Amino acid sequence: MIGFRLALLLLLVPIAIALNVFGFVVYKAMNPPKTQSEQHGYRGTGMVLLQEPKAKAAALAENTIPGSVPYAGDEGEKAGTVYENVKVLGDVNVGEFTRLMVSMTKWVAADQGCAACHNTANFADDSLYTKVVARRMLQMVQHINSDWTKHVGETGVTCFTCHRGKLVPPHVWFSDPGPAQAGGSAQMPAGKNHPSTAAGGSALPFDPFTPFLEQEGEIRVASKTALQTGNPQSIKQAQWTYALMMNFSKSLGVNCNFCHNTRSFYSWSDSPPQRVTAWHGIRMVRELNGNYLNPLRDKLPANRLGPAAGDAPKVYCATCHNGVNKPLLGVNMVKDFPELKTKPPQHSDAR
């Protein structure tokens, strides 16, 4: 009797699961998510941006800016003559220097306060790794705002653009070698066939960032001809690119046609101007990862390094954009902080 009940239970459980899954699929099919469409190309070309109202509202809520302390002006003694060990902002007057420090606390360490980066018994002390990193990040912000205007324009960035009040930005990435796998002919090529959060849960390569946003991998794979003539890129390389493009789409909350023309994805002359902006953004991210973030690896404690490769946290599109096509919805915070638009000191001791 017990055996019969057990057999019946084993039979009914998968049936119940199957019915639940079927019901969920039917419910989703009968109640598709509501979307809003915004046409930004010729009719009939598919140049339409689709957005879910709930997702749009959530993105708007996550991209509000904090209040700003009024500008303190450019008069008065310089911070470098009043305080010790000021290597980046020494030419900023004391009032504005203090205002920026207060703002940075709100932008980066809303919960921890000044002690997140400073030894409060001796503010000149460099023993905390967070202070060394913050100094380098200040230089990075100045570099972006002064040398990468082809991507950030006059809007620029501040610490808050990425950090959103947190000591570590909510969106960073680490190199991902993936799960252990068999060797030889049984090996899974190109990191595929595993659910990839980077590529929207698909089985596309799960780490498209290392080859494209740290190394200088070739992103463009679309051929101008039906055959391979003149286009040496392989299908595997195309899959890496598609994984990266899916992440771009999610990071900016847009469709592919935000940067590409559906009539001809490869054509630059037919593409919207956003494609050129994105081209510069890709190169900016590579340069930031290579020159500013990777070199900080030796300054960071083990708990701040990547769990698999032990690398430093790096940036990608989501770090700044956070789900919208213009970070912080295009609000210009930099105009209130002119010291963040100057070129950073080039001498090595500023690090």
Backbone torsions as a table, in degrees:
resi	resn	phi	psi	omega
1	MET	NA	-41.6	178.6
2	ILE	-64.1	-40.2	179.1
3	GLY	-62.6	-38.9	178.7
4	PHE	-64.4	-43.1	-179.7
5	ARG	-64.5	-40.8	179.3
6	LEU	-64.2	-43.0	178.8
7	ALA	-63.2	-40.7	178.9
8	LEU	-63.8	-41.2	179.7
9	LEU	-63.4	-44.4	179.3
10	LEU	-63.1	-27.7	178.2
11	LEU	-78.9	-40.4	-174.4
12	LEU	-76.3	-33.2	-177.3
13	VAL	-59.5	-52.1	179.0
14	PRO	-63.7	-30.8	177.5
15	ILE	-65.6	-43.2	179.9
16	ALA	-63.4	-42.2	178.3
17	ILE	-62.4	-45.0	-179.8
18	ALA	-61.3	-40.9	179.3
19	LEU	-65.7	-39.0	177.8
20	ASN	-64.4	-44.2	178.3
21	VAL	-62.9	-44.2	179.5
22	PHE	-61.6	-42.0	179.0
23	GLY	-63.6	-39.9	179.0
24	PHE	-63.9	-42.9	-180.0
25	VAL	-63.3	-43.6	179.6
26	VAL	-63.5	-41.8	179.9
27	TYR	-61.7	-44.6	-180.0
28	LYS	-65.3	-37.1	179.7
29	ALA	-68.0	-36.4	-178.6
30	MET	-83.0	-18.4	-179.0
31	ASN	-129.5	67.0	-179.5
32	PRO	-65.3	152.2	179.3
33	PRO	-63.1	140.9	178.4
34	LYS	-72.5	137.6	-179.5
35	THR	-128.8	153.3	172.3
36	GLN	-113.0	140.2	-179.0
37	SER	-115.7	142.7	178.1
38	GLU	-132.7	113.0	-177.0
39	GLN	-78.5	130.3	176.6
40	HIS	-135.1	31.9	175.4
41	GLY	-157.3	-176.9	-180.0
42	TYR	-63.2	147.0	178.8
43	ARG	-59.5	139.7	177.8
44	GLY	83.8	0.6	-178.4
45	THR	-98.4	-5.0	-178.6
46	GLY	77.6	11.9	179.3
47	MET	-84.7	73.8	-175.0
48	VAL	-133.8	135.2	175.4
49	LEU	-95.2	121.9	179.6
50	LEU	-105.1	132.3	179.2
51	GLN	-138.6	142.4	173.1
52	GLU	-87.1	131.3	-179.2
53	PRO	-54.2	-40.3	-179.9
54	LYS	-64.6	-44.8	179.5
55	ALA	-65.2	-38.3	179.2
56	LYS	-65.3	-42.8	179.2
57	ALA	-64.3	-38.9	178.8
58	ALA	-65.7	-40.3	178.8
59	ALA	-65.4	-39.3	177.9
60	LEU	-62.7	-41.2	-179.3
61	ALA	-65.9	-33.1	-177.8
62	GLU	-82.2	-5.9	-176.0
63	ASN	-121.1	33.3	172.7
64	THR	-88.9	148.2	-176.2
65	ILE	-101.2	152.3	177.9
66	PRO	-78.3	163.9	176.2
67	GLY	-66.1	155.8	-175.8
68	SER	-119.7	138.1	174.2
69	VAL	-71.7	137.3	-178.4
70	PRO	-56.5	147.8	-179.9
71	TYR	-59.0	135.7	-175.1
72	ALA	-91.0	-0.6	179.7
73	GLY	84.6	177.9	-175.8
74	ASP	-115.3	18.0	180.0
75	GLU	-103.0	160.8	179.0
76	GLY	106.8	175.7	-178.5
77	GLU	-65.2	150.9	-179.5
78	LYS	-83.0	146.2	-177.2
79	ALA	-60.2	-33.7	-178.1
80	GLY	-67.4	-22.2	178.9
81	THR	-93.6	-17.6	-178.1
82	VAL	-97.2	-40.7	-177.2
83	TYR	-107.8	155.3	177.9
84	GLU	-87.3	148.3	169.3
85	ASN	62.7	37.4	174.6
86	VAL	-96.9	105.6	-170.1
87	LYS	-100.6	-23.6	-175.8
88	VAL	-108.2	-39.9	-173.5
89	LEU	-110.1	28.2	-177.8
90	GLY	-62.2	-26.9	-178.5
91	ASP	-87.7	0.2	179.0
92	VAL	-87.9	137.3	-179.5
93	ASN	-66.1	157.2	-172.1
94	VAL	-57.8	-42.1	-178.8
95	GLY	-61.4	-46.3	-179.5
96	GLU	-72.0	-34.6	176.5
97	PHE	-60.1	-46.9	179.4
98	THR	-63.4	-41.6	178.9
99	ARG	-60.9	-42.3	179.8
100	LEU	-66.5	-40.3	178.4
101	MET	-62.3	-41.8	177.0
102	VAL	-62.0	-43.1	179.9
103	SER	-65.6	-42.6	179.7
104	MET	-62.3	-35.7	177.1
105	THR	-60.3	-42.8	178.5
106	LYS	-68.5	-38.8	-176.5
107	TRP	-71.6	-36.6	-168.1
108	VAL	-115.0	-33.4	-172.6
109	ALA	-136.1	56.1	-176.2
110	ALA	-60.1	-30.4	-178.9
111	ASP	-91.0	-32.1	-173.5
112	GLN	-91.0	-28.5	-177.5
113	GLY	77.0	-163.3	-175.9
114	CYS	-58.2	-31.4	-176.4
115	ALA	-65.8	-10.9	177.6
116	ALA	-63.8	-33.1	-177.4
117	CYS	-119.8	-17.8	-171.9
118	HIS	-118.8	145.5	164.0
119	ASN	-78.5	104.2	-171.0
120	THR	-68.5	-10.7	173.9
121	ALA	-84.0	-18.0	179.9
122	ASN	-156.2	91.1	-174.4
123	PHE	-63.4	-19.8	179.5
124	ALA	-78.9	-13.6	-176.4
125	ASP	-68.1	138.1	179.7
126	ASP	-106.9	20.4	-173.3
127	SER	-72.1	-25.4	178.7
128	LEU	-81.2	128.9	-179.3
129	TYR	-61.9	-30.1	-178.5
130	THR	-63.7	-32.1	178.8
131	LYS	-70.7	-41.2	178.7
132	VAL	-63.3	-42.9	179.5
133	VAL	-66.9	-43.1	-179.0
134	ALA	-61.1	-39.2	178.3
135	ARG	-61.3	-43.7	179.5
136	ARG	-68.0	-35.1	178.8
137	MET	-68.7	-33.8	174.1
138	LEU	-60.5	-43.7	177.5
139	GLN	-63.0	-37.5	179.3
140	MET	-65.0	-43.3	178.7
141	VAL	-61.6	-45.2	177.8
142	GLN	-61.0	-40.1	179.6
143	HIS	-64.4	-44.5	179.1
144	ILE	-61.0	-47.2	-174.9
145	ASN	-71.4	-25.0	-178.7
146	SER	-99.4	-27.7	-173.1
147	ASP	-116.4	-9.2	-178.9
148	TRP	-121.5	40.0	179.7
149	THR	-67.0	-19.1	177.2
150	LYS	-67.6	-16.3	174.6
151	HIS	-108.6	-48.2	-174.5
152	VAL	-90.5	-10.1	179.8
153	GLY	61.1	-150.1	177.7
154	GLU	-85.0	-11.0	179.4
155	THR	-67.3	-43.5	176.3
156	GLY	65.8	-167.3	179.9
157	VAL	-136.3	157.8	168.7
158	THR	-128.3	179.2	176.9
159	CYS	-58.1	-35.5	-176.3
160	PHE	-67.3	-27.0	-179.4
161	THR	-52.3	-41.1	-179.0
162	CYS	-98.9	-42.0	-168.3
163	HIS	-79.1	-35.9	179.2
164	ARG	52.5	42.2	176.6
165	GLY	85.9	-1.2	-176.5
166	LYS	-107.7	147.1	179.9
167	LEU	-62.8	-37.4	174.6
168	VAL	-112.3	128.6	-179.9
169	PRO	-54.3	143.8	179.9
170	PRO	-60.6	-27.3	-176.3
171	HIS	-121.2	99.5	171.9
172	VAL	-134.9	169.1	178.7
173	TRP	-135.9	155.8	175.7
174	PHE	-125.9	155.0	175.5
175	SER	-60.4	139.0	-175.8
176	ASP	-127.1	100.5	178.5
177	PRO	-72.5	-10.2	176.5
178	GLY	84.1	177.9	-179.0
179	PRO	-69.9	157.9	176.5
180	ALA	-61.8	143.4	-177.4
181	GLN	-144.9	163.4	-178.6
182	ALA	-68.4	161.2	177.3
183	GLY	-101.3	-177.4	177.3
184	GLY	64.4	-141.7	-175.6
185	SER	-70.2	-16.8	-180.0
186	ALA	-87.2	-1.8	-175.8
187	GLN	-70.0	139.4	175.6
188	MET	-79.7	115.2	-175.0
189	PRO	-76.7	146.0	169.7
190	ALA	61.7	21.4	176.8
191	GLY	66.9	27.1	-178.2
192	LYS	-93.9	-177.7	173.3
193	ASN	63.3	27.1	169.8
194	HIS	-129.7	143.9	176.7
195	PRO	-56.6	126.1	-175.5
196	SER	-112.3	111.0	176.0
197	THR	-65.7	-30.4	179.2
198	ALA	-65.9	-29.6	-177.5
199	ALA	-112.0	38.6	173.3
200	GLY	67.9	28.5	178.8
201	GLY	82.2	5.3	-179.9
202	SER	-80.4	178.1	177.7
203	ALA	-96.1	20.4	175.0
204	LEU	-73.5	167.2	179.7
205	PRO	-49.5	135.4	-171.3
206	PHE	-88.7	-6.9	176.0
207	ASP	-133.5	77.8	177.4
208	PRO	-81.8	-2.4	-174.1
209	PHE	-81.0	-42.3	-177.6
210	THR	-58.3	-48.6	-178.3
211	PRO	-72.2	-24.8	-172.9
212	PHE	-109.5	-31.7	-175.4
213	LEU	-110.3	1.2	172.3
214	GLU	-123.9	-46.7	172.5
215	GLN	-95.5	172.4	-176.6
216	GLU	-102.7	56.9	178.4
217	GLY	-68.0	151.8	179.5
218	GLU	-77.6	116.9	-175.9
219	ILE	-86.8	-42.7	-174.4
220	ARG	-72.4	120.7	-178.8
221	VAL	-125.3	-9.1	-177.8
222	ALA	-66.5	128.8	-179.1
223	SER	-90.4	151.9	176.7
224	LYS	-87.3	-8.1	-178.4
225	THR	-126.9	162.6	179.4
226	ALA	-69.0	-31.7	178.7
227	LEU	-96.1	177.0	-173.9
228	GLN	-80.7	0.5	-175.9
229	THR	-52.2	121.7	176.9
230	GLY	80.1	-1.3	180.0
231	ASN	-128.8	98.1	-175.6
232	PRO	-79.7	-1.7	-175.9
233	GLN	-70.5	140.1	-177.1
234	SER	-91.6	170.5	177.0
235	ILE	-63.6	-37.4	177.9
236	LYS	-59.5	-43.9	179.0
237	GLN	-64.3	-35.7	176.8
238	ALA	-63.6	-38.2	179.9
239	GLN	-66.9	-38.2	174.7
240	TRP	-60.4	-43.0	-179.5
241	THR	-64.0	-43.1	-179.9
242	TYR	-62.3	-37.7	177.1
243	ALA	-61.3	-43.1	179.0
244	LEU	-65.9	-42.6	-178.7
245	MET	-65.2	-36.4	177.2
246	MET	-64.2	-36.7	177.8
247	ASN	-69.2	-39.0	174.7
248	PHE	-55.7	-47.8	-176.7
249	SER	-58.9	-45.8	-179.9
250	LYS	-67.9	-40.1	-176.5
251	SER	-63.7	-34.0	-177.5
252	LEU	-100.9	-6.6	-178.6
253	GLY	65.8	39.0	-175.9
254	VAL	-134.2	170.5	172.6
255	ASN	-88.3	170.7	176.6
256	CYS	-58.6	-34.2	-175.2
257	ASN	-77.1	5.5	170.8
258	PHE	-66.7	-33.1	179.4
259	CYS	-114.0	-18.4	-175.8
260	HIS	-118.6	153.1	174.0
261	ASN	-93.5	126.7	-177.4
262	THR	-64.4	-20.8	178.4
263	ARG	-68.6	-33.7	-176.9
264	SER	-158.9	96.2	-175.1
265	PHE	-62.2	-32.0	-175.6
266	TYR	-79.0	-21.5	-171.0
267	SER	-75.2	121.0	175.5
268	TRP	-75.0	-37.0	-176.4
269	SER	-66.4	-25.9	179.8
270	ASP	-94.4	-5.7	-174.9
271	SER	-80.5	153.1	173.1
272	PRO	-64.3	159.4	-179.1
273	PRO	-62.3	-20.3	-180.0
274	GLN	-61.9	-23.7	-179.0
275	ARG	-66.5	-37.8	177.5
276	VAL	-66.9	-41.5	177.6
277	THR	-60.0	-42.4	179.2
278	ALA	-66.2	-37.5	178.5
279	TRP	-57.9	-45.6	178.1
280	HIS	-67.9	-35.2	180.0
281	GLY	-63.6	-40.3	178.3
282	ILE	-60.5	-44.3	-179.7
283	ARG	-71.2	-32.1	175.5
284	MET	-64.7	-45.1	-179.3
285	VAL	-62.3	-43.2	177.3
286	ARG	-57.6	-44.6	-177.3
287	GLU	-67.7	-39.4	179.1
288	LEU	-65.7	-43.0	178.9
289	ASN	-64.4	-39.1	-177.0
290	GLY	-76.2	-39.3	-172.1
291	ASN	-100.2	-20.6	-175.0
292	TYR	-118.0	-43.7	-171.4
293	LEU	-91.1	-48.3	177.4
294	ASN	-57.6	-41.1	179.8
295	PRO	-64.4	-13.2	179.4
296	LEU	-82.9	-2.1	-176.4
297	ARG	-53.0	-44.8	-176.6
298	ASP	-73.5	-12.3	179.0
299	LYS	-90.6	-15.5	-172.3
300	LEU	-94.9	145.4	174.2
301	PRO	-72.0	165.3	-174.8
302	ALA	-59.3	-34.4	-177.1
303	ASN	-72.7	-8.7	176.8
304	ARG	-99.6	-1.9	-177.5
305	LEU	-95.0	163.2	-179.6
306	GLY	-61.1	138.4	-175.9
307	PRO	-67.7	-25.1	-176.2
308	ALA	-102.0	-44.9	-174.6
309	ALA	-107.3	-6.2	179.8
310	GLY	65.7	30.5	-178.4
311	ASP	-97.3	165.6	179.0
312	ALA	-73.4	151.8	174.5
313	PRO	-64.3	139.9	-175.8
314	LYS	-125.7	167.1	-176.8
315	VAL	-101.4	155.0	169.6
316	TYR	-148.6	-170.3	-171.7
317	CYS	-58.7	-41.8	-176.7
318	ALA	-63.8	-24.1	-177.3
319	THR	-57.6	-43.1	179.3
320	CYS	-95.4	-42.0	-169.7
321	HIS	-75.6	-38.7	175.0
322	ASN	51.8	44.3	172.9
323	GLY	91.8	0.3	178.5
324	VAL	-127.9	152.3	-173.8
325	ASN	-72.1	-19.7	172.2
326	LYS	-123.4	119.9	-179.2
327	PRO	-52.0	135.6	-178.7
328	LEU	54.0	30.3	176.3
329	LEU	60.5	27.1	175.8
330	GLY	82.2	6.7	179.2
331	VAL	-68.2	131.9	-178.2
332	ASN	-91.1	100.4	176.6
333	MET	-86.2	-25.1	-173.7
334	VAL	-66.3	-29.5	-177.7
335	LYS	-59.0	-24.5	179.3
336	ASP	-89.6	-2.6	-179.0
337	PHE	-135.4	72.1	-174.7
338	PRO	-59.6	-24.3	179.9
339	GLU	-66.8	-16.2	178.0
340	LEU	-87.3	0.8	178.5
341	LYS	-108.2	-1.7	179.5
342	THR	-82.6	156.0	177.5
343	LYS	-68.6	137.9	-179.2
344	PRO	-72.1	154.7	174.6
345	PRO	-58.4	142.3	-177.3
346	GLN	-96.0	-16.5	-177.2
347	HIS	-68.2	147.3	-170.7
348	SER	-67.2	-28.2	-176.5
349	ASP	-72.8	-6.3	175.5
350	ALA	-75.0	-6.2	-178.6
351	ARG	-92.7	NA	NA
